[in-house]
Amino acid sequence: MKVTLKDGSVKEYGEAKSILDIAYDISEGLGRAACAGEVNGKLEDLRTIIQEDCELNIITATDPKALYVIRHTASHVLAEAVKRLFPNAKVTIGPAIEDGFYYDFDSEPFSREDLDKIEAEMKKIIKEGHEITRFTLPRADAVKFMEEKGEPYKVELIQDLPEDAEISFYDQGGFVDLCAGPHLMSTKGVKAFKLTSSSMAYWRGDSNKARLQRIYGTAYNKKEELAAHLERMEDAKRRDHNKLGREMELFTTVDVIGQGLPLFTPKGTKMIMKLQRWIEDLEDNEWGYVRTRTPLMAKSDLYKISGHWDHYKDGMFILGDEETDKEVFALRPMTCPFQYYVYKNTQKSYRDLPYRMSETSTIFRAEDSGEMHGLTRVRQFTITEGHLVIRPDQAEEELKGCLDLAYYVLKTLGLENDVTYRLSKWDPANKTKYLGDDNYWNSTQDALREVLREKNVSFVEAEGEAAFYGPKIDIQAKNVYGKEDTMVTIQLDCAIAENFDMYYIDQNGDKVRPYIIHRTSMGCYERTLAWLIEKYAGKFPTWLCPEQVRVLPISDKYEEYAQEVCKELKKAGVDATVDSRSEKIGFKIREARLDKLPYMLVVGQQEEADHTVSVRSRFAGDEGVKSLDSFIADITEEIKNKTIREEVQAQ
């Protein structure tokens, strides 16, 4: 057999060999460093036997792909440690994930002290250096094997496998786990790891099934790499909007109100108001939108016309019972069907298109309780939702315009480099989920793909992520922990107008079905605020800050002048306050810094006499004395231009 290596060279063998044997045949050093192999692009165990021609890449510990194998092995070490310390715990699944690994157990909750004990036990197991071996069993024997071990979740997993599936197990010194691999050759290969947290999870992600306890961890090849990762995680905790947003008094949640229903305090409300006013003025005055205002609920009849009742009912809050009530209502999960009737209110000709409607829409989604997180996943949220009714010949230009608007918004917020673009396509293997046939989906996906290419945007394609009525351009961003969410979406819909009998009169006097673009310019206000909190660690651009200036009188004698300064600032549209507490000025300055304020104006005898202010900023520290008029001119210009000032001096 011929084995083609990564560098293009070919090794020939007259008999089957393991990947490890081939690695040692290439060089002694490579054999010692090998962690896994990539056979025809698939990651495999070093134990894997090569029996036919293939392409082989030997994966060493320095290769990022090795981390998957290291972390997968670490998850098994974790499971063994838990079973040693908590013999009654039942094991379920334990995969490697992007930044580490986890394992789910049917057990009592784990405390931080428990995690520390488990870590210590894992170190013992690693030091013991058990060889990890693989074996297979027929399905019936595999079921019996796990039944005898008292592991019902493993039994269920085996029973769900095809009758002819090869059922593999890994044994590390007596601890045996059902697993497809790949794994390291020995537990000693796990050199640097840390258990990071524990949480509740559901068996197979189903809230109707057993509640499990999930332990998260991470592992790296070197201790230095682990230390760097843990430092990044500490920074992530400092930036976590769910923690920082509450500390900054931007939002809160209350159990008796409900999960996924945040309350915005005056500061958080002020920020959302600034974003909303900006977006509405931007869309209406510069991008040619008309504004609508539509109900928060509708009869089920509307959602049946749109298709949401068939395709999205499980995600809606239903008011009433179809079997017993004359009318059943639902809180709206999106605004599109409402805006269609705004369009239909008067007859449109081809000259009236594009007809761009936008609305600051509060919508409702029946998210699973396990999916809730801070402001990024909630049950009620407000969105910059718009629908463009267009002629088919306008599709390319209007799609580009939606993309340009989204980019402009991201750039103004300083977020344009923090996103990725995705073409979200249908799943042709599950056609019942979607409207339209193959030709419809191929043509609409091609249209979006071409727009992305013409705008020179790098993007990935993802099957099964489209809306039921059409494909999407999704602009994605990750939170501080690496979880990705959709921030902005642009969707092309050439089908739904038929359901609503939407048309325009063309130049020949004929009725023609329009196309519809569903889009957001900024996305959801709640999710965007979460993103901004984490991006700036609470140190927002001045124009977005709920408190832009705090005036600090040196003593009570100068409070009157401080109030005068504050009044002038407010007249100029600046959000300003006065710290009139009887505290030392140093204390007031430290407090303002902790509150992450852009500007502090210190005033005393000289400033009052000269009608000046002593300016301290988050960006440059002590900026010196300025006339009040000069400072007002500078800050109002900064706010107007939505300038993002860089911090040039540590505070």
Helices and strands as residue ranges (DSSP letters): E 2-5, E 10-12, E 17-18, H 19-26, H 28-33, E 34-39, E 42-44, E 49-50, E 54-60, H 66-85, E 90-91, E 96-97, E 100-106, H 112-128, E 132-137, H 139-148, H 152-159, E 167-172, E 175-178, G 187-189, E 192-202, G 203-205, E 211-220, H 223-239, H 241-247, E 251-252, E 263-264, H 266-281, I 282-286, E 290-291, E 297-299, H 300-306, H 308-311, G 313-315, E 318-319, E 329-331, H 336-344, G 350-352, E 355-364, G 369-371, E 380-390, G 392-394, H 395-413, G 416-418, E 419-425, G 428-433, H 438-454, E 459-463, E 472-478, E 484-493, H 496-499, E 504-505, E 511-512, E 515-524, H 525-536, G 542-544, E 549-553, G 556-558, H 559-571, E 576-578, H 585-594, E 599-603, H 605-610, E 612-617, E 621-627, H 628-640
